[in-house]
Amino acid sequence: MSTVDRIDVIVVRRFLLHSAAERPPPIDEVAGEPTSVFRAPDLSKPLVSPSPSPTDSPDDAEPQSVPAPWFVYILRCEDRSLYTGISKDLARRLKQHNAGTASRYTRSRLPVAIVYHEQQPDQSAALKRELAIKALPRQAKEKLIASDRNQIAETDSPL
């Protein structure tokens, strides 16, 4: 260990000792006692707020909005390469790709066309599926494009 390393260790130890000595122990707001590492939950209160039943709500109440689904898509570029991404609005995203403003990869391989897409319930699921598709070899991606999971034929509006 060099002299510089020893000095760094000494400085860190002094900081930890002084900062720990200056800090008061945490106080529990309710009991006024120091808190422990684990505190059991208060079971006298409900853990989840009760949801109102449909009969309790007035007729004029607005229905809760359903979040828009996310889509995982595969583009075929002009050079026949494949690009995978996610979006909430496929038509807008395709326009961005073809305008050259969506990604650096597709910018130099225009025009692009959507050859596969599937719906996901939320962004997290879409990101996980995107990574899974990106990890597939090209042959598996081509099989996925030709498979029944492809929702291209199910859409009413052309992308």
C-alpha positions, 0 to 999 in steps of 0.5 A, a space after each residue: 500500500 502506497 503512502 497516498 493510499 494510507 493517507 486516503 484510508 486515514 482520512 476516510 476513517 476520520 470522516 466516518 468516526 467524526 460524522 458518526 459521533 456528531 449525528 444523533 441517533 434517529 428518533 421514532 416519531 411516535 414513541 420517541 425512542 430510537 428506531 430499530 432496523 425492523 419495525 413491524 407494520 401497524 396492522 390496525 390500519 388497512 394496508 390498502 385503501 378500500 376501493 369504492 364499489 360500483 354501487 357507491 359511486 355516483 352516475 356522473 363520476 368520470 370513468 378512470 382512463 385506461 393507459 395507452 398500450 405500448 408497442 414493440 416493433 421491428 422495422 426493415 430498413 432499405 439495406 434489409 437490416 432489422 431495427 427493433 424499438 418501442 412506441 406508444 404511437 406507431 404511425 407517428 414513430 414511423 414518420 419520425 424514422 422516415 424523416 430521419 429524426 428517430 434514430 441514428 441507425 435508421 437515419 442512414 438506411 431510409 426508407 424503413 417499413 414496419 414489418 412486425 409489432 405487438 402490443 404490451 400492457 406498459 412501458 416496462 413490459 415493452 422494454 423487456 420484450 424489446 431487449 428479448 427480441 434484440 437478443 434473438 438471432 436474425 433467423 429467429 426475428 424473421 420467424 417472428 415476423 412471419 408468425 401469428 404473433 405479428 399484429 400487422 394484419 390485425 390493424 385497421 389503419 395502414 402504417 
